[in-house]
Amino acid sequence: MLLGAPAIAEERAAGIVDVASHHSVSQSLDRLESIVKAKAIIVFARIDHSGEAAKVGLSMRPAVLLIFGNPKAGTPLMKASPSMALDLPLKVLAWEDEKGRVWLSYNSPTYLQKRHGLGEELVKNIAGIRSLVERAAAP
């Protein structure tokens, strides 16, 4: 965890945005889940990849996925491009790197716009993911 440093957001070439978190994997997703629910956004699932790996005798660094969305925001995107259903509901992965740093990662709305051939106006429906993630990652 980074103490006192601002959240760092970088977009990788593959359209993945990584935001450094000041909290553990679990705390980061607890914070994000609270923020999302306070905005009346539905949390569909929380998948603990590292926990599931442990159940079959495998180990990996902590990695937990939160899946959430709002049909009012997502449905117009899927109507415009049915393939958008591959990427909705929205997903944020909280994970720990080899140095013990925690990151919150998600697909860039701009990447999703290009991937699914959507208009800029429609993508505004999901552009708020950045502020949600940055709030969850903040000290």
matplotlib code that plots the C-alpha trace (Angstrom):
import matplotlib.pyplot as plt

x = [0.0, 1.1, 0.9, 0.5, 0.9, -1.9, -3.7, -1.9, -4.1, -2.4, -3.9, -2.1, -2.1, -4.8, -7.3, -6.9, -6.7, -4.7, -5.2, -2.9, -4.8, -3.9, -5.8, -5.6, -7.4, -10.3, -10.5, -10.3, -13.3, -15.2, -14.8, -15.8, -18.8, -20.0, -19.5, -21.4, -24.3, -24.7, -25.3, -28.0, -25.8, -26.4, -23.5, -24.0, -21.0, -17.7, -15.4, -12.3, -10.0, -7.2, -9.6, -10.9, -7.4, -6.6, -9.6, -8.0, -4.5, -3.1, -1.7, -1.7, -1.4, -4.7, -7.1, -10.8, -13.2, -16.3, -19.1, -21.6, -23.8, -27.1, -29.4, -30.5, -27.0, -25.9, -29.0, -28.6, -25.0, -26.0, -28.9, -26.4, -23.9, -25.0, -21.4, -21.1, -22.8, -19.4, -18.0, -21.1, -21.8, -18.7, -15.9, -13.1, -10.3, -8.4, -5.1, -1.7, 1.5, 4.8, 5.9, 2.8, 1.2, -2.5, -4.2, -7.7, -8.0, -10.9, -11.5, -11.2, -14.6, -12.7, -11.3, -14.8, -16.1, -13.6, -13.9, -17.7, -18.0, -20.1, -20.7, -19.0, -22.3, -23.3, -20.0, -20.7, -23.1, -20.1, -17.5, -18.1, -16.2, -13.0, -14.3, -15.7, -12.4, -10.4, -12.6, -12.2, -8.4, -7.9, -6.5]
y = [0.0, 3.5, 5.9, 9.6, 9.2, 10.2, 7.5, 6.7, 5.9, 4.6, 3.1, 0.1, -0.4, -3.1, -0.6, -1.6, 1.3, 0.6, 2.8, 2.4, 1.8, 2.9, -0.2, -3.9, -5.9, -6.7, -3.1, -1.6, -3.7, -3.1, 0.6, 0.3, -1.8, 0.8, 3.6, 1.7, 0.7, 4.3, 5.3, 2.6, 0.6, -3.1, -5.4, -8.6, -10.6, -10.6, -13.3, -14.2, -15.7, -16.3, -17.8, -20.2, -21.1, -22.0, -24.4, -26.5, -26.4, -23.6, -20.3, -16.9, -13.3, -11.8, -11.0, -10.3, -9.1, -6.9, -7.0, -4.2, -2.1, -0.3, -1.6, 1.9, 2.8, -0.5, -1.4, 1.4, 0.4, -3.3, -2.2, -0.1, -3.0, -6.4, -7.5, -4.9, -7.6, -9.3, -6.4, -5.5, -5.4, -3.4, -5.1, -3.9, -6.2, -5.6, -7.3, -7.3, -7.2, -8.9, -5.9, -6.0, -3.0, -3.1, -2.0, -1.5, -2.3, -1.9, -1.6, 2.0, 3.3, 4.7, 1.2, -0.3, 2.4, 1.5, -2.2, -2.2, 0.7, 2.9, 6.6, 8.9, 10.0, 6.5, 5.7, 8.6, 6.1, 4.2, 6.9, 7.4, 4.2, 6.2, 8.5, 5.5, 3.6, 6.6, 7.3, 3.7, 3.8, 7.1, 7.3]
z = [0.0, -0.7, 2.2, 1.5, -2.3, -4.6, -6.5, -9.7, -12.7, -15.9, -18.9, -20.5, -24.2, -23.9, -22.5, -18.9, -16.4, -13.2, -10.1, -7.1, -3.9, -0.4, 1.1, 1.1, -1.7, 0.6, 2.0, -1.5, -2.7, 0.5, 0.0, -3.7, -2.9, -0.4, -2.8, -5.6, -3.3, -2.1, -5.7, -6.0, -8.4, -8.3, -7.1, -9.0, -7.6, -5.8, -7.0, -5.0, -7.6, -5.0, -2.6, -5.3, -6.3, -2.6, -2.6, -5.3, -3.7, -5.8, -4.6, -6.1, -4.8, -3.7, -6.6, -6.2, -8.8, -8.2, -10.8, -10.7, -12.9, -13.6, -16.3, -17.0, -18.0, -19.6, -21.6, -24.1, -24.7, -25.3, -27.6, -29.7, -29.8, -28.5, -28.1, -25.3, -23.1, -23.1, -21.0, -19.0, -16.1, -15.2, -13.5, -11.2, -10.2, -6.9, -7.0, -5.3, -7.3, -6.6, -4.5, -2.3, -3.9, -4.4, -7.6, -8.8, -12.5, -15.0, -18.7, -20.0, -21.3, -24.3, -25.1, -24.8, -27.1, -29.8, -29.2, -29.7, -32.1, -29.8, -30.1, -27.6, -26.1, -25.1, -23.4, -21.0, -19.3, -17.9, -17.8, -14.0, -13.2, -12.9, -10.1, -8.3, -8.4, -7.5, -4.4, -3.3, -3.7, -1.9, 1.6]

ax = plt.figure().add_subplot(projection="3d")
ax.plot(x, y, z, "-o")
ax.set_aspect("equal")
plt.show()
